[in-house]
Amino acid sequence: MKYYVYMLFDKSNDEIFYIGKGQDYRLHAHKGDKSFTGKVEKIKELEEAKTLGEKIIGRFKTEAEALSVEAVLIKWVYGFDNLTNLTRGYKNYNIRDFGDFNELPGIDLEKKAPLKDGSYTKGLTEKIIKNQVQEKLDNVNQIAHDILPKNYEIAKPDLTAPQDPTQFIYKEGWPARIRIKIGPAGQSISPAFFLVSPEQKNTFIEFVERLGAKVSNKKANAFIMTKSLEGVVGVKGSFNKRIRADDNESISCLITDMVEFLNQYST
């Protein structure tokens, strides 16, 4: 069969770090990748140690089948935050997050189109309350106040978009804001660099492109996940570790590292 889903892994401990979909020689094409990503850095590390593993997981008749299996493996089986993949896969919004056992609109519960009755938002709000997301964001806010000087703008936690409960941090002269998101499941931190304002969009895009990354949609409220910056000089490891929403020490290190990184690009 033409299409397949494959894994890259460390043969010394069988730890899988990348899931992909391909055909023909795609499985072996990553070795020539020159981009600055965690995947590429991991491949280099394991090639030097002679422990890089490449295996096909399954073969499929159609590309749609392969894409679906790839997305399930990335998002539910191994967990996006535990891999070096930069995307969650095809139609991943229909797939449960790794470790999330809550009732989810559109998965456990029928999603009613066009969702103008507020049921989707209500479901997310109920999850936020149940999983104490407000309290966890308040904790992130307090940590930021504890470790940063008064010249930093530490906004109040923003829960106006229930799908993206967020804490923003900014300092005058930065090309981007720090966004720390805790999803409605309340389990882990998702850090990103976020557009400061529509007027500064070009500044933000220039900043991202200087790092060798890309803003996928320049017309949107631009942001870039720190996962996309793996391998960039100056990006510390805490950017890309999966951090629990209740791990205060790791949250403190994350904020410190992100602040130090942006301070290098202050105007």
Buried (B, 14 or more C-beta within 10 A) or exposed (E): EEBBBBBBBBBEEEEBBBBBBBBEEEBEEBEEEEEBBBBBBBBBEBEEEEBBBBEEBBBBEEBEBBBBBBBBBBBBBBBBBBBBBBBBBBEBEBBBBBEBEBEBBEBEEEBEEEEEEEBBBEBBBBBBEEBBBBBBBBBBBEBBEEBBEEEBEBEEBBBEEBEBBBBBBBBEEBBBBBBBBBBBBBBBBBBBBBBBEEEBBEBBBEBBEEBBBEBEEEEEEBBBBBBBBBBBEEBBEBBBBBBBBBBBEBBBBBBBBBBEBBEEBEE
